[in-house]
């Protein structure tokens, strides 16, 4: 009877600590995954900002080209009209 009680107590303790240990391992993994997801989100935001900056730069360059073309066209027209 005494051996059975000890076995039951030991098996219960082992089961509880095993479940507790598994819980902490799982919680640690979840925390690491959450950190990775947050880091990936930061990287995505930085990549998005870089893409936006490149797009804005290209738009400014196109606007500049359009102004230069407009000036050239007006100058050529001025030269043709005043001949």
SEPAMI-303766 format. One record per residue: residue number from 1; y, x, z of N, C-alpha, C in turn; residue in one letter. Coordinates in pm, whole numbers, plus 50000, padded with zeros to 5 digits. Atoms other than C-alpha are relative to their C-alpha. Layout:
N
> NUM; Y; X; Z; Y; X; Z; Y; X; Z; a
...
***
This chain:
83
> 1; 49881; 50083; 50000; 50000; 50000; 50000; 50125; 50087; 50000; x
> 2; 49885; 49912; 49991; 50237; 50279; 50092; 50021; 50073; 49867; x
> 3; 49991; 49931; 50129; 50158; 50464; 49767; 50056; 49908; 49893; x
> 4; 49949; 50096; 50098; 50223; 50150; 49564; 50150; 49979; 50018; x
> 5; 49857; 50019; 49973; 50561; 50103; 49731; 50079; 50120; 49950; x
> 6; 49932; 49878; 50045; 50654; 50464; 49661; 50003; 50004; 49848; x
> 7; 50004; 50001; 50146; 50543; 50431; 49298; 50101; 49901; 49943; x
> 8; 49906; 50102; 50047; 50745; 50114; 49256; 50144; 50049; 50017; x
> 9; 49865; 49950; 49973; 51052; 50271; 49414; 50034; 50113; 49901; x
> 10; 49976; 49889; 50092; 51016; 50587; 49202; 50016; 49951; 49856; x
> 11; 49989; 50050; 50137; 50958; 50396; 48880; 50131; 49921; 49981; x
> 12; 49873; 50074; 50007; 51255; 50167; 48955; 50117; 50097; 49993; x
> 13; 49894; 49900; 49999; 51476; 50468; 49032; 50007; 50072; 49866; x
> 14; 50007; 49930; 50129; 51358; 50647; 48716; 50055; 49910; 49889; x
> 15; 49952; 50092; 50103; 51424; 50339; 48504; 50151; 49983; 50009; x
> 16; 49856; 50020; 49984; 51769; 50288; 48651; 50080; 50124; 49960; x
> 17; 49927; 49879; 50038; 51876; 50650; 48611; 49986; 50026; 49851; x
> 18; 50017; 49985; 50144; 51731; 50657; 48259; 50094; 49911; 49923; x
> 19; 49908; 50094; 50064; 51931; 50351; 48163; 50143; 50046; 50021; x
> 20; 49865; 49952; 49970; 52240; 50490; 48335; 50034; 50122; 49915; x
> 21; 49978; 49881; 50081; 52202; 50823; 48158; 50019; 49965; 49854; x
> 22; 49987; 50043; 50139; 52153; 50651; 47825; 50135; 49934; 49976; x
> 23; 49870; 50066; 50013; 52462; 50443; 47888; 50111; 50104; 49988; x
> 24; 49895; 49898; 50003; 52674; 50752; 47955; 49996; 50078; 49869; x
> 25; 50011; 49931; 50128; 52539; 50926; 47646; 50059; 49913; 49888; x
> 26; 49949; 50092; 50101; 52614; 50619; 47438; 50153; 49990; 50010; x
> 27; 49856; 50009; 49980; 52962; 50590; 47589; 50070; 50126; 49949; x
> 28; 49944; 49874; 50049; 53026; 50957; 47512; 50002; 50002; 49848; x
> 29; 50005; 50005; 50147; 52915; 50909; 47151; 50105; 49906; 49944; x
> 30; 49900; 50098; 50046; 53134; 50602; 47113; 50140; 50059; 50012; x
> 31; 49868; 49938; 49982; 53432; 50791; 47254; 50026; 50104; 49892; x
> 32; 49984; 49898; 50104; 53374; 51078; 47010; 50023; 49934; 49864; x
> 33; 49980; 50071; 50127; 53343; 50834; 46719; 50140; 49940; 49992; x
> 34; 49865; 50056; 49999; 53666; 50662; 46824; 50103; 50108; 49973; x
> 35; 49908; 49889; 50024; 53840; 51000; 46831; 49997; 50041; 49853; x
> 36; 50012; 49964; 50141; 53705; 51081; 46484; 50070; 49899; 49911; x
> 37; 49936; 50106; 50079; 53821; 50746; 46348; 50152; 50012; 50012; x
> 38; 49856; 49984; 49982; 54166; 50800; 46498; 50051; 50120; 49922; x
> 39; 49961; 49880; 50075; 54182; 51150; 46347; 50000; 49972; 49850; x
> 40; 50005; 50035; 50142; 54074; 51017; 46006; 50117; 49910; 49962; x
> 41; 49887; 50088; 50027; 54341; 50749; 46028; 50130; 50081; 49990; x
> 42; 49882; 49913; 50007; 54604; 51015; 46100; 50003; 50075; 49867; x
> 43; 50008; 49926; 50126; 54483; 51216; 45799; 50035; 49907; 49884; x
> 44; 49969; 50096; 50106; 54498; 50905; 45579; 50149; 49970; 49994; x
> 45; 49857; 50028; 49997; 54852; 50832; 45693; 50080; 50117; 49944; x
> 46; 49930; 49882; 50051; 54962; 51188; 45620; 49981; 50009; 49849; x
> 47; 50026; 49998; 50144; 54795; 51176; 45277; 50084; 49893; 49929; x
> 48; 49921; 50108; 50058; 54969; 50843; 45209; 50147; 50040; 49992; x
> 49; 49861; 49957; 49998; 55306; 50988; 45311; 50026; 50106; 49893; x
> 50; 49986; 49897; 50102; 55251; 51290; 45086; 50003; 49936; 49861; x
> 51; 50003; 50070; 50128; 55163; 51059; 44796; 50132; 49928; 49975; x
> 52; 49871; 50070; 50014; 55477; 50854; 44860; 50112; 50099; 49969; x
> 53; 49897; 49899; 50024; 55691; 51168; 44871; 49992; 50052; 49856; x
> 54; 50017; 49955; 50138; 55543; 51288; 44540; 50049; 49894; 49902; x
> 55; 49957; 50110; 50086; 55603; 50947; 44385; 50152; 49990; 49998; x
> 56; 49854; 50006; 49993; 55962; 50942; 44508; 50063; 50116; 49923; x
> 57; 49949; 49884; 50072; 56016; 51291; 44370; 49990; 49979; 49849; x
> 58; 50017; 50028; 50142; 55876; 51188; 44031; 50101; 49897; 49951; x
> 59; 49901; 50101; 50038; 56102; 50882; 44026; 50140; 50060; 49988; x
> 60; 49870; 49933; 50007; 56407; 51096; 44100; 50009; 50086; 49875; x
> 61; 50002; 49916; 50120; 56306; 51335; 43823; 50016; 49914; 49874; x
> 62; 49988; 50090; 50115; 56266; 51045; 43578; 50142; 49944; 49988; x
> 63; 49862; 50049; 50004; 56604; 50904; 43676; 50095; 50107; 49948; x
> 64; 49917; 49889; 50048; 56760; 51244; 43619; 49983; 50020; 49849; x
> 65; 50024; 49986; 50144; 56594; 51272; 43278; 50068; 49888; 49921; x
> 66; 49936; 50113; 50069; 56718; 50926; 43185; 50151; 50022; 49990; x
> 67; 49856; 49974; 50002; 57075; 51022; 43279; 50033; 50109; 49898; x
> 68; 49976; 49890; 50095; 57051; 51346; 43083; 49984; 49950; 49856; x
> 69; 50021; 50055; 50135; 56910; 51163; 42778; 50116; 49910; 49960; x
> 70; 49889; 50089; 50029; 57185; 50905; 42805; 50125; 50079; 49966; x
> 71; 49883; 49914; 50027; 57451; 51178; 42817; 49985; 50066; 49863; x
> 72; 50024; 49937; 50130; 57295; 51358; 42519; 50022; 49899; 49885; x
> 73; 49986; 50103; 50103; 57277; 51035; 42320; 50148; 49965; 49981; x
> 74; 49857; 50035; 50010; 57638; 50949; 42400; 50077; 50113; 49934; x
> 75; 49932; 49885; 50060; 57747; 51300; 42306; 49973; 50007; 49850; x
> 76; 50034; 49999; 50144; 57559; 51288; 41974; 50073; 49888; 49927; x
> 77; 49931; 50113; 50061; 57708; 50947; 41902; 50149; 50031; 49988; x
> 78; 49859; 49963; 50003; 58052; 51078; 41987; 50026; 50098; 49886; x
> 79; 49985; 49902; 50107; 58004; 51372; 41749; 49991; 49934; 49863; x
> 80; 50018; 50069; 50129; 57883; 51143; 41467; 50121; 49911; 49970; x
> 81; 49888; 50092; 50020; 58166; 50891; 41517; 50130; 50074; 49970; x
> 82; 49875; 49927; 50018; 58436; 51158; 41516; 49997; 50097; 49883; x
> 83; 50004; 49913; 50118; 58331; 51332; 41195; 50081; 49946; 49890; x
***
